[in-house]
């Protein structure tokens, strides 16, 4: 329906331009006409359009015709670029499907490869959990950053133990360095399984899911990827999907 509206608006715009040109020409002809001028025989569409133009040039219709032409031109200026894009712009080819890899009982998507290792992320979430719960100690409130998060403990404990010894031997140690601790400093952690950071998620752009899933940035409010593939923030005690990532030896 929108496509037809775009086409019709473009046609009206073109017609309005023709009518405006004829109005200008008709007025200039009237000023320059002399009694000795012999009228020319009208041909084609001209004999149908000129009577309309004469009516539009009368004072009673003049302002209405000008307003009509302006409004149509403004409408056309909005729709014509869209029509041009639709008719002549080249569509970008669809993205190539990402490779998948079976590791353990899960299907993983290959995000990156470097020499003898590759970065994987699960095709779907493996669980739903809170990122962590803030806690109190010695009168201070400690926010849950990645290094102290429940998710990190789960991934490198319960989840890791789902894999066989031979599969565990393939898992590479990964050092995270984009984590803010409770004092606002950058801390490093070494993990086997981890969550992507916001930077990594934007870089690798893994396929969207029908659920939200955590990233590892943040403390009280933590970054996550929405169902629409956008990055947002939520309280650390909110339940979101867990989508592990891992570097393995190949």
C-alpha positions as CSV (number, residue, x, y, z in Angstrom):
1,X,0.0,0.0,0.0
2,X,2.8,2.4,0.9
3,X,4.5,1.7,-2.5
4,X,1.4,2.7,-4.4
5,X,1.1,5.8,-2.4
6,X,4.7,6.7,-3.2
7,X,4.1,6.2,-6.9
8,X,0.9,8.2,-7.0
9,X,2.5,11.0,-5.1
10,X,5.4,11.1,-7.6
11,X,3.0,11.2,-10.5
12,X,1.0,14.1,-8.9
13,X,4.2,16.0,-8.3
14,X,5.2,15.6,-11.9
15,X,1.7,16.7,-13.0
16,X,1.8,19.7,-10.7
17,X,5.2,20.8,-12.2
18,X,3.7,20.6,-15.7
19,X,0.7,22.7,-14.7
20,X,2.9,25.3,-13.0
21,X,5.0,25.6,-16.1
22,X,1.9,26.0,-18.3
23,X,0.5,28.6,-16.0
24,X,3.7,30.6,-16.3
25,X,3.8,30.2,-20.1
26,X,0.1,31.1,-20.5
27,X,0.5,34.3,-18.5
28,X,3.6,35.3,-20.5
29,X,1.7,34.6,-23.7
30,X,-1.1,36.8,-22.7
31,X,1.3,39.7,-22.0
32,X,3.1,39.3,-25.3
33,X,0.1,38.7,-27.5
34,X,-0.9,41.3,-30.1
35,X,-4.1,41.6,-32.2
36,X,-2.2,40.5,-35.3
37,X,-1.1,37.2,-33.7
38,X,-2.7,34.2,-35.4
39,X,-3.7,31.5,-32.9
40,X,-2.0,28.2,-33.4
41,X,-3.9,25.0,-33.7
42,X,-3.8,23.0,-30.5
43,X,-2.5,19.5,-30.6
44,X,-2.6,16.5,-28.3
45,X,-3.1,16.9,-24.6
46,X,-2.5,20.7,-24.9
47,X,-6.1,21.3,-26.0
48,X,-7.4,19.6,-22.8
49,X,-4.9,21.1,-20.4
50,X,-5.0,24.7,-21.5
51,X,-8.7,25.3,-20.6
52,X,-7.9,24.0,-17.1
53,X,-4.9,26.3,-16.9
54,X,-7.0,29.3,-17.9
55,X,-9.4,28.6,-15.1
56,X,-6.6,28.2,-12.6
57,X,-5.2,31.6,-13.7
58,X,-8.4,33.4,-12.9
59,X,-8.3,35.5,-9.7
60,X,-10.9,33.4,-7.9
61,X,-8.8,30.2,-8.4
62,X,-5.3,31.8,-8.3
63,X,-4.5,31.5,-4.7
64,X,-6.0,28.0,-4.4
65,X,-4.0,26.8,-7.3
66,X,-0.8,28.1,-5.9
67,X,-1.5,26.5,-2.5
68,X,-2.4,23.3,-4.1
69,X,0.9,23.2,-6.2
70,X,3.0,24.1,-3.1
71,X,1.4,21.3,-1.0
72,X,1.7,18.7,-3.7
73,X,5.4,19.7,-4.3
74,X,6.1,19.4,-0.6
75,X,4.4,16.0,-0.5
76,X,6.4,14.9,-3.5
77,X,9.7,16.0,-2.0
78,X,9.1,13.5,0.7
79,X,8.0,10.6,-1.4
80,X,10.1,10.9,-4.6
81,X,13.4,10.1,-2.9
82,X,11.9,7.0,-1.5
83,X,10.5,6.0,-4.9
84,X,13.9,6.7,-6.5
85,X,15.7,4.5,-3.9
86,X,13.1,1.7,-4.3
87,X,13.4,1.7,-8.1
88,X,17.1,2.3,-8.6
89,X,19.0,1.5,-5.4
90,X,20.9,-1.8,-5.3
91,X,19.9,-4.0,-2.4
92,X,22.8,-5.2,-0.3
93,X,23.3,-9.0,-0.4
94,X,22.1,-11.0,2.6
95,X,24.8,-11.7,5.2
96,X,26.5,-15.1,4.9
97,X,25.4,-17.6,7.6
98,X,27.8,-18.0,10.4
99,X,29.6,-21.3,10.9
100,X,28.4,-23.6,13.7
101,X,30.5,-26.0,15.8
102,X,29.4,-28.8,18.1
103,X,31.2,-28.7,21.4
104,X,29.9,-30.7,24.4
105,X,26.1,-30.9,24.3
106,X,25.7,-27.5,22.8
107,X,25.8,-26.0,19.3
108,X,28.1,-23.0,19.1
109,X,28.5,-20.2,16.6
110,X,32.0,-19.4,15.4
111,X,32.7,-15.7,16.0
112,X,36.4,-15.5,15.3
113,X,39.4,-17.7,14.4
114,X,43.1,-17.0,15.2
115,X,45.8,-19.5,14.3
116,X,45.0,-22.6,16.3
117,X,42.1,-21.3,18.3
118,X,38.6,-20.0,17.7
119,X,36.0,-18.0,19.6
120,X,32.6,-19.6,20.1
121,X,29.3,-18.4,21.5
122,X,26.3,-20.7,22.2
123,X,23.6,-20.7,19.5
124,X,21.0,-20.1,22.3
125,X,21.0,-19.3,26.0
126,X,21.9,-22.2,28.3
127,X,20.1,-20.9,31.4
128,X,18.3,-17.9,32.9
129,X,19.9,-16.3,36.0
130,X,20.4,-13.0,37.8
131,X,23.8,-11.4,37.1
132,X,24.4,-11.2,40.9
133,X,23.1,-9.8,44.1
134,X,24.7,-6.7,45.8
135,X,25.9,-7.4,49.3
136,X,26.8,-5.6,52.4
137,X,30.1,-5.9,54.3
138,X,31.6,-3.7,57.0
139,X,29.0,-1.0,56.4
140,X,29.7,-0.8,52.7
141,X,27.5,-1.8,49.7
142,X,29.4,-3.9,47.3
143,X,28.1,-3.8,43.7
144,X,28.3,-7.0,41.6
145,X,30.8,-6.5,38.8
146,X,32.0,-9.4,36.6
147,X,34.8,-10.5,38.9
148,X,32.3,-11.0,41.8
149,X,29.2,-12.0,39.8
150,X,27.1,-15.2,40.3
151,X,27.2,-15.7,36.5
152,X,31.0,-16.0,36.4
153,X,30.9,-18.5,39.2
154,X,28.2,-20.5,37.4
155,X,30.0,-20.6,34.1
156,X,33.4,-21.6,35.5
157,X,31.9,-24.1,38.0
158,X,28.6,-25.8,37.3
159,X,28.6,-25.2,33.5
160,X,32.3,-26.1,33.1
161,X,31.7,-29.4,34.8
162,X,29.2,-30.4,32.1
163,X,32.1,-31.0,29.7
164,X,34.4,-34.1,29.6
165,X,38.0,-34.0,30.6
166,X,39.1,-34.1,26.9
167,X,36.8,-31.2,26.1
168,X,38.0,-29.2,29.1
169,X,41.6,-29.6,27.8
170,X,40.6,-27.8,24.6
171,X,39.3,-24.7,26.6
172,X,41.7,-21.8,26.5
173,X,42.2,-19.4,29.4
174,X,40.8,-16.0,28.5
175,X,41.8,-12.8,30.3
176,X,39.1,-10.2,30.6
177,X,40.2,-6.6,31.2
178,X,37.0,-4.6,30.8
179,X,35.6,-5.0,34.2
180,X,35.0,-2.3,36.8
181,X,35.4,-3.2,40.4
182,X,33.7,-1.6,43.4
183,X,36.2,1.3,43.5
184,X,35.7,2.2,39.8
185,X,39.0,0.6,38.7
186,X,39.7,-1.7,35.8
187,X,40.4,-5.2,37.0
188,X,41.4,-8.4,35.1
189,X,40.1,-11.9,35.5
190,X,41.1,-15.2,33.9
191,X,38.2,-17.4,32.9
192,X,37.5,-20.5,30.8
193,X,33.9,-19.6,30.0
194,X,32.8,-15.9,30.0
195,X,30.2,-13.5,28.7
196,X,30.9,-11.2,25.9
197,X,31.7,-7.5,26.7
198,X,29.7,-4.7,25.0
199,X,32.6,-4.0,22.7
200,X,32.9,-7.7,21.7
201,X,29.1,-8.0,21.1
202,X,29.2,-4.9,18.8
203,X,32.3,-6.2,17.0
204,X,31.0,-9.8,16.4
205,X,27.3,-9.0,16.2
206,X,26.0,-12.6,17.1
207,X,22.6,-13.5,15.8
208,X,19.6,-12.1,17.7
209,X,17.6,-14.3,20.0
210,X,14.0,-14.2,21.2
211,X,15.2,-13.5,24.7
212,X,17.5,-10.9,26.5
213,X,21.0,-12.1,27.4
214,X,23.6,-10.7,29.7
215,X,26.9,-9.1,28.8
216,X,29.7,-8.7,31.4
217,X,29.9,-4.9,31.6
218,X,28.6,-3.1,34.6
219,X,28.0,-3.5,38.3
220,X,24.7,-2.3,39.8
221,X,23.3,-1.9,36.3
222,X,24.7,-4.4,33.8
223,X,24.7,-4.4,30.0
224,X,22.6,-6.9,28.1
225,X,21.5,-7.5,24.5
226,X,17.7,-7.2,23.9
227,X,15.5,-9.3,21.7
228,X,15.9,-6.6,19.0
229,X,19.7,-7.0,19.1
230,X,20.3,-3.7,20.9
231,X,22.4,-3.0,24.0
232,X,20.6,-1.9,27.2
233,X,21.2,-1.9,30.9
234,X,19.3,-3.6,33.8
235,X,19.7,-4.1,37.5
236,X,22.1,-6.9,38.4
237,X,19.4,-8.8,40.2
238,X,17.2,-9.1,37.1
239,X,16.9,-12.5,35.4
240,X,18.3,-12.6,31.9
241,X,19.6,-15.3,29.6
242,X,23.1,-16.7,29.9
243,X,24.9,-17.1,26.6
244,X,28.5,-18.4,27.3
245,X,31.5,-17.6,25.1
246,X,34.8,-19.6,25.0
247,X,38.1,-19.8,23.2
248,X,39.0,-23.4,22.3
249,X,42.0,-25.0,20.7
250,X,41.3,-26.5,17.2
